Structures are given as structure tokens and as C-alpha cells.
């Protein structure tokens, strides 16, 4: 289990979210959901796909999302 910041592009399952963040839940990022990392740079936001939507997540939020 690792946070989203440390993952390469690919599909992962959300295991846990370390901080209570209503915005993540509104976007459908909840434990058990599938999340696909499209682009992960050393700087700037992480581009992910949730369902049929592409969204950019800030590095702080991405660090709170634990996936496997």
C-alpha cells in the first residue's frame, strides 16, 4: 500500500484516504474505487481518471490517497 504520489501511470484500487476531504468523495474517490494515473510528474498536479472523467489532483491531496 502506497500513496498516489509514488505510483507510475496505471490503474490502482483506492484503499484508504488519510485526511477527511469532502471534495475527493464528491469526485468519486472513495475506498474500493478504481483510479487510473495518467500522468505523474515530479512537480505540479497528478492527472487521473475516475470513471469517465479526467481530473487533476494537487500533490497534497494525492499524498493522502493510499492505493494498491
N, C-alpha and C positions, 0 to 999 in steps of 0.2 A: 504494500500500500504506500503510495507516494502522492505528493501534491501535483496539481496540473502543470505547475511551472517546470517541473523536471521531466516532463514527458515529451517524446518526439511525436510528430504527426501520426495519428492512428485513432482507433476507436477504443474507448475505455468505459467502464461502469463506475458511476459515482457511488462511493461507499459512505462517505460522511462529509458534512460541511462543518468546519470548526467554529465559524462565527455565525450567529443568527443574522441572516441577511434576507430581508423580505424580497428584495429585487431578484435574487437568484431563484427563489421559489416561484416568483411570478413569471420568470423566463422558462420554467420547467426543469431547472437544475435542482433535482431532489435526489436523495439516496435511492439507488436502484435504477436510475435513468441512464441511458447511453449518451455519451458525449464524444464527439469526434474533433480532435485537434487538427485544424487545417494548417495553421502557421503559428510557430512559436519562436520568436526572436529573442535575443538577449536583452533588448530594450523595447519598450512600448507594449501595447496590449497583445493578448493572445486571441487569435481568431479561431472560433469554434463553431461547430454545427450542432444544434439541438433540434431534433425532428427535421423539419423542412426549413428552418431558419438559421442563417449565419449571423453570429453576433461577435462583438469584440468585448473581451473581459479584461479589466485592468489587472495588473500584476498582483495587487493586494488581494483582490477577490479570488484570482486564480490560485494563489497560495493557500487559500482556505478550503479549497475543494480537493478532497482526498479521493483518489481513483485507484482502480486495479485493473 
